Amino acid sequence: VYKKPIFDENAYKVLYLKSHKTTFDGSQLAAVKLLYAWRDKIAREEDESASYVLPDLMLIHIAELMPKDIQGIRASCKLVPELVEKNLEEIHRLLIQAIEKPLSELNDGESNLDESLQNKRSISSSDTNIPIDLSLNNDSKRAKLVSEK
């Protein structure tokens, strides 16, 4: 029996880490967070996958560009997904909200994202049990395999 995943409001951080974008400002990070939550909401309402609603790379790209108008949102997508086109005004409002309330203001006391991203994390791959270091050092922006001692 298929069980729908439970929404995790902090899962956008994993998407941000996987994108290897380390220079997002507070507004761009807020856009990632807001778009991620919007995408999940729409996917559940429409009974579609989150990737169908708005693919990960497109979500990150829109947040990176922070288009100022609806035409800019369209222009930031090579092919505009159907549900993005249908909800352009709502996406535009979310981007305006991200500009007006950068991530630090949205979190209301949540620990600084930059600090949490700098901390080393080990994630075990379920298939291979290989620990992975997701720290974002200046010398390396890619996930590195941790050598086992």
Kinemage of the C-alpha trace (Angstrom):
@kinemage 1
@onewidth
@group {chain A} dominant
@subgroup {mainchain}
@vectorlist {calphas} color= white
{ca val a 1} P 0.000 0.000 0.000
{ca tyr a 2} L 1.382 3.378 -1.019
{ca lys a 3} L 1.649 5.973 1.724
{ca lys a 4} L 2.090 9.597 0.781
{ca pro a 5} L 5.227 11.094 2.284
{ca ile a 6} L 4.691 13.473 5.179
{ca phe a 7} L 5.643 17.059 4.386
{ca asp a 8} L 8.833 18.153 6.131
{ca glu a 9} L 9.103 21.944 6.206
{ca asn a 10} L 12.904 21.695 6.406
{ca ala a 11} L 13.326 19.336 3.429
{ca tyr a 12} L 14.002 22.340 1.189
{ca lys a 13} L 17.460 22.470 2.816
{ca val a 14} L 18.327 19.079 1.312
{ca leu a 15} L 17.230 20.320 -2.118
{ca tyr a 16} L 19.375 23.432 -1.658
{ca leu a 17} L 22.377 21.320 -0.607
{ca lys a 18} L 21.985 19.015 -3.599
{ca ser a 19} L 21.909 22.016 -5.943
{ca his a 20} L 25.502 22.973 -4.984
{ca lys a 21} L 24.453 26.632 -4.877
{ca thr a 22} L 26.299 28.122 -1.929
{ca thr a 23} L 25.812 31.815 -2.538
{ca phe a 24} L 22.049 32.229 -2.159
{ca asp a 25} L 21.073 35.232 -0.076
{ca gly a 26} L 18.221 35.267 2.442
{ca ser a 27} L 15.613 36.167 -0.182
{ca gln a 28} L 16.684 33.376 -2.516
{ca leu a 29} L 16.657 30.842 0.328
{ca ala a 30} L 13.218 32.076 1.358
{ca ala a 31} L 12.087 31.573 -2.245
{ca val a 32} L 13.375 27.976 -2.184
{ca lys a 33} L 11.510 27.356 1.066
{ca leu a 34} L 8.253 28.945 -0.118
{ca leu a 35} L 8.319 27.346 -3.577
{ca tyr a 36} L 9.111 23.954 -2.045
{ca ala a 37} L 6.081 24.188 0.269
{ca trp a 38} L 3.862 25.486 -2.562
{ca arg a 39} L 4.952 22.636 -4.835
{ca asp a 40} L 4.152 20.049 -2.170
{ca lys a 41} L 0.722 21.590 -1.547
{ca ile a 42} L -0.158 21.635 -5.257
{ca ala a 43} L 1.166 18.096 -5.800
{ca arg a 44} L -1.106 16.818 -3.020
{ca glu a 45} L -4.128 18.765 -4.272
{ca glu a 46} L -3.650 17.571 -7.859
{ca asp a 47} L -2.483 14.061 -6.877
{ca glu a 48} L 0.682 14.512 -8.924
{ca ser a 49} L 4.348 14.097 -8.098
{ca ala a 50} L 6.211 17.140 -6.841
{ca ser a 51} L 8.584 16.831 -9.811
{ca tyr a 52} L 5.648 16.995 -12.212
{ca val a 53} L 4.412 20.192 -10.577
{ca leu a 54} L 7.823 21.899 -10.551
{ca pro a 55} L 11.071 19.982 -11.180
{ca asp a 56} L 13.840 20.452 -8.598
{ca leu a 57} L 16.257 22.186 -10.966
{ca met a 58} L 13.571 24.575 -12.166
{ca leu a 59} L 12.604 25.411 -8.567
{ca ile a 60} L 16.238 26.227 -7.749
{ca his a 61} L 16.621 28.196 -11.005
{ca ile a 62} L 13.547 30.333 -10.324
{ca ala a 63} L 14.767 31.002 -6.772
{ca glu a 64} L 18.212 31.888 -8.082
{ca leu a 65} L 16.898 34.364 -10.672
{ca met a 66} L 14.140 35.801 -8.453
{ca pro a 67} L 12.094 37.089 -11.424
{ca lys a 68} L 10.289 40.319 -10.604
{ca asp a 69} L 7.196 39.655 -12.730
{ca ile a 70} L 5.078 36.882 -14.218
{ca gln a 71} L 6.784 37.158 -17.623
{ca gly a 72} L 10.126 36.696 -15.868
{ca ile a 73} L 8.879 33.501 -14.238
{ca arg a 74} L 7.802 32.176 -17.648
{ca ala a 75} L 11.142 33.205 -19.161
{ca ser a 76} L 13.085 31.368 -16.454
{ca cys a 77} L 11.536 28.047 -17.546
{ca lys a 78} L 12.435 26.488 -20.900
{ca leu a 79} L 9.128 24.639 -20.900
{ca val a 80} L 6.641 26.006 -18.392
{ca pro a 81} L 4.991 23.117 -16.525
{ca glu a 82} L 1.195 23.108 -16.757
{ca leu a 83} L 0.649 23.643 -13.030
{ca val a 84} L 3.223 26.440 -12.929
{ca glu a 85} L 1.408 28.227 -15.770
{ca lys a 86} L -1.901 27.727 -13.975
{ca asn a 87} L -0.488 29.226 -10.744
{ca leu a 88} L 1.815 31.980 -12.028
{ca glu a 89} L 0.171 34.689 -9.933
{ca glu a 90} L 0.557 32.658 -6.739
{ca ile a 91} L 4.211 31.905 -7.546
{ca his a 92} L 4.756 35.614 -8.211
{ca arg a 93} L 3.252 36.460 -4.793
{ca leu a 94} L 5.581 33.926 -3.152
{ca leu a 95} L 8.630 35.493 -4.809
{ca ile a 96} L 7.539 38.959 -3.664
{ca gln a 97} L 7.084 37.563 -0.147
{ca ala a 98} L 10.603 36.078 -0.296
{ca ile a 99} L 12.022 39.480 -1.263
{ca glu a 100} L 10.095 41.278 1.485
{ca lys a 101} L 10.817 38.661 4.166
{ca pro a 102} L 14.219 37.016 3.678
{ca leu a 103} L 14.784 33.648 5.299
{ca ser a 104} L 16.031 35.015 8.620
{ca glu a 105} L 12.697 36.802 9.137
{ca leu a 106} L 10.600 33.850 7.940
{ca asn a 107} L 12.168 31.447 10.418
{ca asp a 108} L 11.342 33.354 13.602
{ca gly a 109} L 14.239 32.099 15.676
{ca glu a 110} L 15.177 29.007 13.686
{ca ser a 111} L 18.929 28.513 13.700
{ca asn a 112} L 20.810 30.218 10.906
{ca leu a 113} L 20.691 28.140 7.717
{ca asp a 114} L 24.264 29.043 6.833
{ca glu a 115} L 25.460 27.593 10.136
{ca ser a 116} L 23.464 24.427 9.678
{ca leu a 117} L 24.759 24.024 6.120
{ca gln a 118} L 28.348 24.442 7.260
{ca asn a 119} L 28.006 21.663 9.831
{ca lys a 120} L 29.146 18.291 8.630
{ca arg a 121} L 26.445 15.732 8.124
{ca ser a 122} L 26.746 12.043 7.406
{ca ile a 123} L 24.035 10.378 5.453
{ca ser a 124} L 24.151 6.670 4.832
{ca ser a 125} L 23.087 5.497 1.440
{ca ser a 126} L 20.346 2.933 1.955
{ca asp a 127} L 21.684 0.771 -0.883
{ca thr a 128} L 25.381 0.796 -0.095
{ca asn a 129} L 25.740 2.086 3.464
{ca ile a 130} L 28.414 4.554 2.339
{ca pro a 131} L 28.605 7.635 4.590
{ca ile a 132} L 28.550 10.920 2.689
{ca asp a 133} L 29.860 14.251 3.951
{ca leu a 134} L 27.581 17.104 2.842
{ca ser a 135} L 29.623 19.932 4.312
{ca leu a 136} L 30.035 22.937 2.055
{ca asn a 137} L 33.664 23.924 2.361
{ca asn a 138} L 35.187 26.621 0.185
{ca asp a 139} L 37.603 24.049 -1.248
{ca ser a 140} L 34.872 21.608 -2.172
{ca lys a 141} L 31.240 22.254 -2.993
{ca arg a 142} L 30.408 18.664 -3.905
{ca ala a 143} L 29.398 15.850 -1.616
{ca lys a 144} L 32.431 13.723 -0.806
{ca leu a 145} L 32.613 10.122 0.211
{ca val a 146} L 33.978 9.803 3.704
{ca ser a 147} L 36.814 7.333 3.872
{ca glu a 148} L 36.116 4.658 6.422
{ca lys a 149} L 38.793 4.211 9.042
